[in-house]
Amino acid sequence: MNKIIEKLELWKDVFLQNIPNLAIAMVVLAISYFASRGISSFVNKTIGSRIRQKSVRDLVSRFSSATIFLAGLYIAMTVMKFDGTLKTIISAAGVSGIVIGLALQGTLSNTISGIVLSFRKNLNIGNWVESTGYSGEVIDINLNYFVIKEADNNMVVIPNKTILESPFKNYSLTTKMRVAIECGVEYGVDLEKVEKLTKDTITENFNQKKIEKDVEFYYTEFGDSSINFLCRFWIDSENALEKLKAKSKAIIEIKKVFDAEGINIPFPMRTLEFAANNSLNIKKEAC
């Protein structure tokens, strides 16, 4: 009983001696707590204009907040002379961190990739991109995955690491897109007339003067049944879907003009001939 009393008295003396240090430690913890909350709000507002992804903004702000609070905790434990205990905790945390890091290597890689993608100026939510065989509008850049909404309204979820390590095409970085039309006309037609009709049709339906680009027209080859050409023009668009619409409209208008002028677009035909002995001969020709 005497030993217990002596021990309690010793603890009382130690407690009384460390009251000033305890008070300082409590003040430091309180300051670090409120400072961490203030830093979290400040960082969230500061990077809000650069990072549209709420999950990434929250991660960055929480990391900043945790850093400030841990710094205050370190100072408080130093004031309380808990250096030995602090070193033990840090050592244990280091070993545990290595084990956890190895176990979650893929997840951490995607998380870091998501943060890097969020700070890229050439890739933002709302852009129309094409990567890894998929194209569509960027809907979300999360901490683990990248979401693309394709033209057919399907959602494609791609790991952030795959996007970061793969080349991608961002249609939204430019305000102009070039459309290419390939077609063929019969050999007996006036080629200069075809070129003029095609250029005039494109110019009438797509304002090339506004874009300050000229319609390009080139004959490319003597085909088996047609003389083929390539026509290229520009449209004012940032969306690949608009490119498809423009190409469709151009094909319709060119076909209308060719039909009105009697210009034939050859297409393959197959002729079946039955001889007197019921044998079958197959001839292929273009019309």
Secondary structure by P-SEA (a helix, b strand, c coil): caaaaaaaaaaaaaaaaaaaaaaaaaaaaaaaaaaaaaaaaaaaaaaccccccaaaaaaaaaaaaaaaaaaaaaaaaaaacaaaaaaaaaaaaaaaaaaaaaaaaaaaaaaaaaaaaaacccccccccccccccccccccccccbbbbbccccbbbbbbaaaaaabbbbbcccccbbbbbbbbcccccccaaaaaaaaaaaaaaacccccccbbbbbbbcccccccccbbbbbccccccaaaaaaaaaaaaaaaaaaaaaacccbbbbbbbbbbccccbbbbbbbcc
